[in-house]
Amino acid sequence: MQLRRSDILDAATAILDEFGLADLTMRRLATALGVQPGALYWHFPNKQTLLGAIADRILEDVDSPATGGAESDWTAQRWDEQTLTLARRMRAALLAHRDGAELVSATYASRLTNSRARESFSVALRGGGLSREHAELASYALLHFVLGQTLDEQSRLQLEQAGALTRSGISPDAPVTDPARDEDLGDGDPDTRFEFGLETFVDGIRHRLASTSHR
């Protein structure tokens, strides 16, 4: 049977989810597909381009106008709700795959993935009245927040699963005198931290827009 590009991506994603990014090698991938490693290079010239394609697949539905549910058409929402929706979708897409944030971060840094997700941030922010230049800068800031927050979240989860974290995070409003408090570990629920950071970002954009409109 002819080896298809989609077959390679399916197998690579399965290895990523089961074993993690460090164990996603071309040799292991070829073995899983029952082919010689050289067969993979007809479709992907190197591992970096393969990772870029996986990243594109992970993020492919982030800017979809129809994914079902209350957010089925994000394009019909106000700019601020669009921004919140897109960021939440991106985080969910990253969390759906083991080491998803690490993989996507690496491919963004090497410019090996498309920029659709970031560009959708920029479009939403321009809809609120930001200039193209400021929307581009803000979209990068939001992208890096989502990637960084989720990378930290997934890293801590893996450490916890490996028994390297002796305690899980505690509530952000826990008293300082709480004997279980640990400044390194007790930094709150990841959903709470993400939503706080995301809302703070959007509030900052609202403030900038309001300041600009009164000049």
Secondary structure as GFF3:
##gff-version 3
##sequence-region A 1 215
A	DSSP	alpha_helix	5	19	.	.	.	ID=ss1
A	DSSP	three_ten_helix	21	23	.	.	.	ID=ss2
A	DSSP	alpha_helix	26	33	.	.	.	ID=ss3
A	DSSP	alpha_helix	37	40	.	.	.	ID=ss4
A	DSSP	alpha_helix	47	58	.	.	.	ID=ss5
A	DSSP	three_ten_helix	74	76	.	.	.	ID=ss6
A	DSSP	alpha_helix	79	95	.	.	.	ID=ss7
A	DSSP	alpha_helix	100	109	.	.	.	ID=ss8
A	DSSP	alpha_helix	116	127	.	.	.	ID=ss9
A	DSSP	alpha_helix	132	161	.	.	.	ID=ss10
A	DSSP	alpha_helix	190	213	.	.	.	ID=ss11
###
